Amino acid sequence: MGTEFEYTRTIDDDGQVVDPFVPKFDITKVINFQKEIDQSQKVRVESPRFIRTLRKALYEVFYESDKDHSGYLDYNEFKESFKKLSYGLNDNDIYTLIALADEDDDGKITWEEFVPIGIEAIKTFYARNKLMQKSKDAVKELDKDAMEKVYYPEINKAWEILEKEFKKQDIHQDGKVTLFQLKKVLRKSNLVTPKELNAIVRNCDLDTYEYSFFKQDLFNVRFELSKSRILESNMDLVQKSLVEECEKFDTTRNGKIHITQMNDILKNSKFILLSPFQIHTVLGQAEIDEKRYLNYRKFVFKVKEMINSLFSVEALSESAELIKQGKVSEEEVKQTYISNLDLFKIFKEYDRNMNGFLELDEYMLCLKDQDLDLSSQEIVSLSLVADTDGNGQIDYEEFMKHFREVLDMVRFQTLVNTQTAEIMERRIEERVKKAKDEEEKRQEEDL
């Protein structure tokens, strides 16, 4: 009783109970987000007790909402049921859970399907939301208008390709396709991730989809997923899950998998909420051998570094501001003029088996041999982006139509990423120095 009484005696200026034994939180000193989450919470989200309580709460909510005892929840049942949870989930958290939960994309979220990702995601959201409450306005949030400048180059390119596919499926020529046709088009492309597809479909109230809204819908999905902070606050789990998935492909147990296999793993990972182009940018940092294989344990560590420096909420905010303020512009990208005839000659020269396709290896060799002043990272990114249908082959139409635009997009993103990484590195150095100076000051005062 004494302990509880003493605790409730301490009140802050806002009338909130303050634990006198917990230091005041300062977001500007945060270097390790995950460590801060673990240390700042009275409720330890990794404790067995918390996980048992959460699992029980999920079970009760899930089965109370399953009115017809079918064993699954549809989109609306899922959305309404998780609003009842007392873990501080906001609308964006529930939206992200929906995108992650329906693994087989059948519109039916089962208990077995949901539990593995649900527990980990809610633990992350709960701890993160508590942390955000403490930091209040000090945490940088994403500006939607600015983020359009980050995502729309990729989205416009996706729309240019997918619009033709939608029109092929639009048999009534009324600007609409069925949800089945929508899924068919998006699954055949390398331009959206399974999570993005799920989120778009889950937002459809009708059995048909008016595809003129696709660009805006895709942007909204990417913006909402990027706000979730599930990546930056759960990186240890991300690393572990990626290694486990890579081991399934590593049949020879030599610690290596092909770069296209890693591309599929990143796209399908429950914890990687990056767009396809962002994934290709990350893969551009991989050290690959002559057969396009990479050491996945080494690369997964690189993924963690890149997410922190380029794709955290703070880093994305910086990228958006760089573009918005004109500090990085498309005019800075070196324009490379190559005639259609030259492109045709290049394609024929490297299509060594004369099958009308360039295999990924042939395409990378083609880029390497041309006088385009491309880095090895840009060659990998450009090759993966050019494979618009994700089949590991670049056909003549893909090569001719998308070469110049994709080249400029990759180069522009390289400029943005370079400057963003420099800003983030300076910021971390400043935080480390500030924390060190304050620690030295406290030690001097103690003396």
C-alpha positions as CSV (number, residue, x, y, z in Angstrom):
1,M,0.0,0.0,0.0
2,G,2.8,2.4,0.8
3,T,4.4,1.9,-2.6
4,E,1.2,2.6,-4.4
5,F,0.4,5.6,-2.2
6,E,3.9,7.1,-2.8
7,Y,3.6,6.6,-6.6
8,T,0.2,8.4,-6.8
9,R,1.5,11.4,-4.9
10,T,3.7,12.6,-7.8
11,I,1.7,14.6,-10.4
12,D,3.1,16.6,-13.4
13,D,2.0,20.0,-14.8
14,D,-0.7,18.3,-16.9
15,G,-2.2,16.5,-13.9
16,Q,-0.7,13.2,-15.0
17,V,0.8,10.6,-12.6
18,V,4.6,10.6,-12.8
19,D,6.8,7.8,-11.5
20,P,9.6,9.5,-9.6
21,F,12.0,6.6,-10.3
22,V,11.7,6.9,-14.2
23,P,13.9,9.6,-15.7
24,K,12.3,12.3,-17.8
25,F,12.2,11.2,-21.5
26,D,13.9,13.3,-24.2
27,I,13.4,12.2,-27.8
28,T,16.4,14.2,-29.0
29,K,18.6,11.9,-27.1
30,V,17.2,8.7,-28.6
31,I,19.8,6.8,-30.5
32,N,18.5,3.2,-30.3
33,F,14.7,3.4,-30.7
34,Q,14.2,-0.3,-29.7
35,K,16.3,0.1,-26.6
36,E,14.3,3.2,-25.6
37,I,11.0,1.4,-26.1
38,D,12.2,-1.5,-23.8
39,Q,13.5,0.8,-21.1
40,S,10.8,3.5,-21.1
41,Q,7.8,1.3,-20.5
42,K,6.5,0.1,-17.1
43,V,4.7,-2.6,-19.0
44,R,7.5,-4.7,-20.7
45,V,6.1,-5.8,-24.0
46,E,8.5,-8.7,-24.2
47,S,7.5,-10.2,-20.9
48,P,5.7,-13.6,-21.0
49,R,3.0,-12.1,-18.8
50,F,2.2,-9.3,-21.3
51,I,2.3,-11.7,-24.3
52,R,-0.1,-14.2,-22.5
53,T,-2.5,-11.3,-21.7
54,L,-2.3,-10.0,-25.2
55,R,-3.0,-13.4,-26.7
56,K,-6.0,-13.9,-24.4
57,A,-7.4,-10.5,-25.3
58,L,-6.9,-11.2,-29.1
59,Y,-8.7,-14.5,-28.7
60,E,-11.7,-13.0,-26.9
61,V,-12.0,-10.1,-29.3
62,F,-11.6,-12.4,-32.4
63,Y,-14.2,-15.0,-31.3
64,E,-16.7,-12.4,-30.0
65,S,-16.6,-10.8,-33.4
66,D,-17.0,-14.1,-35.3
67,K,-20.8,-14.0,-34.9
68,D,-21.5,-16.9,-37.4
69,H,-18.6,-19.0,-36.0
70,S,-17.1,-19.3,-39.4
71,G,-13.5,-19.3,-38.0
72,Y,-12.6,-16.1,-39.9
73,L,-13.3,-12.3,-39.9
74,D,-14.0,-10.3,-43.0
75,Y,-12.5,-6.9,-43.5
76,N,-15.2,-4.9,-41.7
77,E,-15.5,-7.4,-38.8
78,F,-11.7,-7.3,-38.3
79,K,-11.6,-3.5,-38.4
80,E,-14.5,-3.1,-35.9
81,S,-13.3,-5.8,-33.5
82,F,-9.8,-4.4,-33.1
83,K,-11.1,-1.0,-32.2
84,K,-12.3,-2.6,-29.0
85,L,-8.7,-3.5,-27.8
86,S,-7.4,-1.4,-25.0
87,Y,-3.8,-1.2,-26.3
88,G,-4.1,2.3,-27.7
89,L,-4.3,1.2,-31.4
90,N,-5.1,4.1,-33.7
91,D,-6.8,3.8,-37.1
92,N,-3.5,3.6,-38.9
93,D,-2.4,0.7,-36.7
94,I,-5.5,-1.2,-37.5
95,Y,-5.1,-0.4,-41.2
96,T,-1.6,-1.8,-41.1
97,L,-2.7,-4.9,-39.3
98,I,-5.2,-5.6,-42.0
99,A,-2.6,-5.3,-44.7
100,L,-0.3,-7.7,-42.8
101,A,-2.9,-10.2,-41.6
102,D,-4.6,-11.6,-44.7
103,E,-1.6,-13.7,-45.8
104,D,-3.3,-15.7,-48.5
105,D,-5.3,-12.7,-49.8
106,D,-8.7,-14.4,-49.7
107,G,-10.5,-11.7,-47.8
108,K,-10.9,-14.0,-44.8
109,I,-8.6,-13.4,-41.8
110,T,-8.3,-16.6,-39.7
111,W,-7.1,-16.9,-36.1
112,E,-4.1,-19.1,-37.1
113,E,-3.3,-16.6,-39.9
114,F,-3.4,-13.6,-37.7
115,V,-1.8,-14.6,-34.4
116,P,1.9,-14.7,-35.5
117,I,2.0,-11.2,-37.0
118,G,-0.7,-9.8,-34.8
119,I,1.0,-10.3,-31.5
120,E,4.3,-8.9,-32.8
121,A,2.7,-6.0,-34.5
122,I,0.5,-5.0,-31.5
123,K,3.5,-5.3,-29.2
124,T,5.3,-2.8,-31.4
125,F,2.3,-0.5,-31.8
126,Y,1.6,-0.5,-28.1
127,A,5.2,0.3,-27.1
128,R,5.6,2.8,-29.8
129,N,2.3,4.7,-29.0
130,K,3.4,4.9,-25.3
131,L,6.7,6.3,-26.4
132,M,5.1,8.8,-28.7
133,Q,2.8,10.0,-25.9
134,K,5.9,10.7,-23.8
135,S,7.8,12.5,-26.6
136,K,4.7,14.4,-27.8
137,D,5.6,17.0,-30.5
138,A,9.3,16.2,-30.5
139,V,8.8,13.2,-32.8
140,K,8.9,14.1,-36.5
141,E,5.8,13.0,-38.5
142,L,5.4,12.6,-42.2
143,D,4.0,15.5,-44.2
144,K,1.6,14.0,-46.7
145,D,2.1,16.6,-49.4
146,A,5.9,16.3,-49.2
147,M,5.7,12.5,-49.3
148,E,3.9,12.7,-52.6
149,K,7.2,13.9,-54.1
150,V,9.0,10.8,-52.7
151,Y,6.5,8.2,-53.9
152,Y,4.9,9.6,-57.0
153,P,7.8,9.0,-59.5
154,E,7.5,5.3,-58.8
155,I,3.7,5.4,-58.7
156,N,3.5,7.3,-62.0
157,K,5.7,4.7,-63.6
158,A,3.6,1.9,-62.2
159,W,0.4,3.5,-63.4
160,E,1.8,3.9,-66.9
161,I,2.3,0.2,-67.1
162,L,-0.7,-1.0,-65.2
163,E,-3.3,1.2,-66.9
164,K,-2.9,-0.8,-70.1
165,E,-3.4,-4.0,-68.2
166,F,-6.5,-2.7,-66.5
167,K,-7.9,-1.7,-69.8
168,K,-7.3,-5.2,-71.2
169,Q,-9.4,-6.6,-68.3
170,D,-12.1,-3.9,-68.7
171,I,-14.4,-5.8,-71.0
172,H,-17.3,-3.3,-70.6
173,Q,-15.0,-0.3,-71.2
174,D,-16.6,1.5,-68.2
175,G,-13.4,2.2,-66.3
176,K,-14.0,-0.6,-63.9
177,V,-12.6,-4.1,-63.2
178,T,-13.7,-6.8,-60.8
179,L,-11.7,-7.4,-57.6
180,F,-10.6,-10.7,-59.1
181,Q,-9.3,-8.8,-62.2
182,L,-7.6,-6.2,-60.0
183,K,-5.8,-8.9,-58.0
184,K,-4.9,-10.7,-61.3
185,V,-3.3,-7.5,-62.8
186,L,-1.4,-6.6,-59.6
187,R,-0.1,-10.1,-58.9
188,K,1.4,-10.4,-62.3
189,S,3.4,-7.2,-61.9
190,N,6.5,-6.4,-60.0
191,L,5.1,-2.9,-59.1
192,V,3.2,-3.5,-55.8
193,T,3.9,-5.7,-52.8
194,P,1.4,-8.3,-51.5
195,K,0.8,-6.1,-48.5
196,E,-0.1,-3.1,-50.7
197,L,-2.4,-5.3,-52.8
198,N,-4.1,-6.5,-49.7
199,A,-4.6,-3.0,-48.4
200,I,-6.0,-1.7,-51.7
201,V,-8.5,-4.6,-51.9
202,R,-9.5,-4.3,-48.3
203,N,-10.5,-0.7,-48.9
204,C,-12.9,-1.7,-51.7
205,D,-16.6,-1.6,-50.5
206,L,-17.9,-3.0,-53.8
207,D,-17.2,-6.0,-56.0
208,T,-15.8,-3.7,-58.7
209,Y,-12.9,-1.3,-58.7
210,E,-12.7,2.0,-60.6
211,Y,-9.1,1.9,-61.6
212,S,-8.7,5.6,-62.4
213,F,-8.3,6.0,-58.6
214,F,-5.4,3.5,-58.5
215,K,-2.6,6.1,-58.3
216,Q,-4.2,7.9,-55.3
217,D,-5.1,4.6,-53.6
218,L,-1.5,3.3,-54.0
219,F,-0.1,6.5,-52.6
220,N,-2.5,6.4,-49.6
221,V,-1.5,2.8,-48.9
222,R,2.2,3.6,-49.0
223,F,1.8,6.7,-46.9
224,E,-0.2,4.9,-44.2
225,L,2.2,1.9,-44.1
226,S,5.2,4.2,-43.9
227,K,3.7,6.0,-40.9
228,S,3.4,2.8,-38.9
229,R,7.0,2.8,-37.6
230,I,6.9,-1.0,-37.3
231,L,10.2,-1.2,-39.2
232,E,12.3,1.1,-37.2
233,S,10.9,0.0,-33.8
234,N,11.2,-3.7,-34.5
235,M,14.5,-4.2,-36.4
236,D,15.8,-7.1,-34.3
237,L,12.7,-9.1,-35.2
238,V,13.0,-8.1,-38.9
239,Q,16.6,-9.3,-39.0
240,K,15.7,-12.7,-37.4
241,S,12.7,-13.3,-39.7
242,L,14.7,-12.4,-42.9
243,V,17.5,-14.8,-42.0
244,E,14.9,-17.6,-41.3
245,E,13.3,-17.0,-44.8
246,C,16.7,-16.9,-46.5
247,E,17.7,-20.2,-44.9
248,K,14.7,-21.9,-46.7
249,F,16.2,-20.9,-50.1
250,D,19.8,-21.8,-49.0
251,T,19.6,-25.5,-50.0
252,T,23.4,-25.9,-50.3
253,R,23.9,-24.3,-46.8
254,N,26.6,-22.0,-48.1
255,G,25.1,-18.8,-46.7
256,K,24.2,-17.4,-50.1
257,I,21.0,-17.0,-52.1
258,H,20.3,-15.4,-55.5
259,I,19.4,-11.7,-55.6
260,T,16.0,-12.4,-57.2
261,Q,15.2,-14.7,-54.3
262,M,16.1,-12.0,-51.8
263,N,13.9,-9.6,-53.8
264,D,10.9,-12.0,-53.3
265,I,11.7,-12.4,-49.6
266,L,11.8,-8.7,-49.0
267,K,8.5,-8.2,-51.0
268,N,6.7,-10.9,-49.1
269,S,8.1,-10.3,-45.6
270,K,5.5,-9.5,-43.0
271,F,7.8,-6.9,-41.5
272,I,9.3,-5.1,-44.5
273,L,6.9,-2.3,-45.4
274,L,8.9,-0.8,-48.3
275,S,7.7,-0.2,-51.8
276,P,9.2,-2.3,-54.6
277,F,11.5,0.6,-55.7
278,Q,12.7,1.1,-52.1
279,I,13.4,-2.7,-52.0
280,H,15.4,-2.5,-55.2
281,T,17.3,0.5,-53.8
282,V,18.2,-1.6,-50.7
283,L,19.2,-4.6,-53.0
284,G,21.5,-2.2,-54.9
285,Q,23.7,-2.1,-51.8
286,A,24.2,-5.9,-51.8
287,E,27.6,-7.3,-52.6
288,I,26.9,-9.9,-55.3
289,D,29.2,-12.3,-57.0
290,E,29.5,-13.0,-60.7
291,K,26.5,-15.4,-60.5
292,R,24.4,-12.7,-58.7
293,Y,24.4,-14.4,-55.4
294,L,24.8,-12.6,-52.0
295,N,25.8,-13.5,-48.5
296,Y,22.3,-13.1,-46.9
297,R,23.5,-12.7,-43.2
298,K,25.8,-9.9,-44.2
299,F,23.1,-8.3,-46.4
300,V,20.4,-8.5,-43.7
301,F,22.6,-6.5,-41.4
302,K,22.9,-4.0,-44.3
303,V,19.1,-3.9,-44.6
304,K,18.9,-2.8,-40.9
305,E,21.4,0.0,-41.5
306,M,19.6,1.3,-44.7
307,I,16.2,1.3,-43.1
308,N,17.5,3.4,-40.2
309,S,19.3,5.8,-42.6
310,L,16.9,6.0,-45.5
311,F,13.4,4.6,-44.7
312,S,12.6,5.4,-41.1
313,V,9.9,8.0,-40.6
314,E,12.6,10.6,-39.8
315,A,14.7,9.7,-42.8
316,L,11.6,9.8,-45.2
317,S,10.7,13.2,-43.8
318,E,14.2,14.5,-44.6
319,S,14.0,13.0,-48.1
320,A,10.6,14.7,-48.7
321,E,11.9,18.0,-47.5
322,L,15.0,17.9,-49.7
323,I,12.8,17.4,-52.8
324,K,10.1,19.9,-51.6
325,Q,12.7,22.6,-51.0
326,G,14.4,22.0,-54.3
327,K,17.7,21.0,-52.6
328,V,17.7,17.9,-54.8
329,S,16.1,18.2,-58.3
330,E,15.6,16.1,-61.3
331,E,17.6,18.7,-63.3
332,E,20.7,17.5,-61.5
333,V,20.3,14.0,-63.0
334,K,22.7,13.5,-65.9
335,Q,20.6,13.2,-69.1
336,T,21.8,10.3,-71.2
337,Y,20.6,10.3,-74.8
338,I,20.5,7.0,-76.5
339,S,18.6,6.6,-79.8
340,N,16.1,3.8,-80.3
341,L,18.4,2.3,-82.9
342,D,21.2,2.2,-80.4
343,L,18.9,0.6,-77.9
344,F,17.9,-2.0,-80.5
345,K,21.6,-2.8,-81.3
346,I,22.4,-3.1,-77.6
347,F,19.5,-5.5,-77.0
348,K,20.4,-7.7,-79.9
349,E,24.0,-7.8,-78.9
350,Y,23.3,-9.1,-75.4
351,D,20.3,-11.3,-76.3
352,R,22.9,-14.1,-76.8
353,N,20.4,-17.0,-76.9
354,M,18.2,-15.0,-79.3
355,N,15.0,-15.7,-77.3
356,G,13.7,-12.1,-77.4
357,F,14.5,-11.6,-73.7
358,L,17.5,-10.4,-71.7
359,E,18.0,-12.5,-68.6
360,L,18.7,-10.5,-65.5
361,D,22.4,-11.5,-65.8
362,E,22.5,-10.4,-69.4
363,Y,20.9,-7.1,-68.6
364,M,23.3,-6.4,-65.8
365,L,26.3,-7.2,-68.1
366,C,24.7,-4.9,-70.7
367,L,24.5,-2.0,-68.3
368,K,28.0,-2.6,-67.0
369,D,29.5,-2.5,-70.5
370,Q,27.7,0.6,-71.7
371,D,29.3,4.1,-71.1
372,L,26.6,5.2,-68.8
373,D,28.6,6.1,-65.7
374,L,26.6,3.8,-63.5
375,S,27.7,2.6,-60.1
376,S,27.4,-1.1,-59.3
377,Q,24.5,-0.2,-56.9
378,E,22.7,1.6,-59.6
379,I,23.1,-1.3,-62.1
380,V,21.5,-3.7,-59.6
381,S,18.6,-1.3,-58.8
382,L,18.0,-0.5,-62.5
383,S,18.0,-4.1,-63.5
384,L,15.4,-5.0,-60.8
385,V,13.2,-2.0,-61.6
386,A,13.3,-2.7,-65.3
387,D,11.9,-6.2,-64.7
388,T,8.3,-4.8,-64.5
389,D,6.6,-8.2,-64.3
390,G,9.1,-9.8,-61.9
391,N,9.8,-12.9,-64.0
392,G,13.5,-12.4,-64.1
393,Q,13.5,-11.5,-67.8
394,I,13.5,-8.1,-69.5
395,D,11.7,-8.3,-72.9
396,Y,12.3,-5.9,-75.8
397,E,9.3,-3.7,-75.0
398,E,10.4,-3.3,-71.3
399,F,13.9,-2.6,-72.4
400,M,13.0,0.0,-75.1
401,K,10.1,1.8,-73.3
402,H,11.4,2.0,-69.8
403,F,15.1,2.3,-70.1
404,R,15.5,6.1,-70.1
405,E,12.8,6.9,-67.6
406,V,13.9,4.2,-65.1
407,L,17.6,5.3,-65.5
408,D,16.7,8.9,-64.6
409,M,14.5,7.7,-61.7
410,V,17.3,5.5,-60.3
411,R,19.8,8.3,-60.6
412,F,17.5,10.8,-59.0
413,Q,16.8,8.5,-56.1
414,T,20.6,7.9,-55.7
415,L,21.0,11.7,-55.2
416,V,18.2,11.9,-52.7
417,N,19.5,8.8,-50.7
418,T,23.0,10.1,-50.6
419,Q,22.0,13.5,-49.1
420,T,19.4,11.9,-46.8
421,A,22.0,9.4,-45.4
422,E,24.5,12.3,-44.8
423,I,21.8,14.2,-42.9
424,M,20.9,11.2,-40.8
425,E,24.6,10.4,-40.0
426,R,25.2,14.0,-38.9
427,R,22.1,13.9,-36.7
428,I,23.2,10.7,-35.0
429,E,26.7,12.1,-34.4
430,E,25.1,15.2,-32.9
431,R,22.9,13.2,-30.6
432,V,25.8,11.0,-29.5
433,K,27.9,14.0,-28.8
434,K,25.1,15.8,-26.9
435,A,24.5,12.7,-24.8
436,K,28.2,12.3,-24.1
437,D,28.6,16.0,-23.1
438,E,25.6,15.8,-20.8
439,E,26.9,12.6,-19.2
440,E,30.3,14.3,-18.6
441,K,28.6,17.3,-17.1
442,R,26.6,15.1,-14.7
443,Q,29.7,13.3,-13.6
444,E,31.4,16.7,-12.9
445,E,28.4,17.8,-10.9
446,D,28.5,14.6,-8.9
447,L,32.1,15.2,-8.1
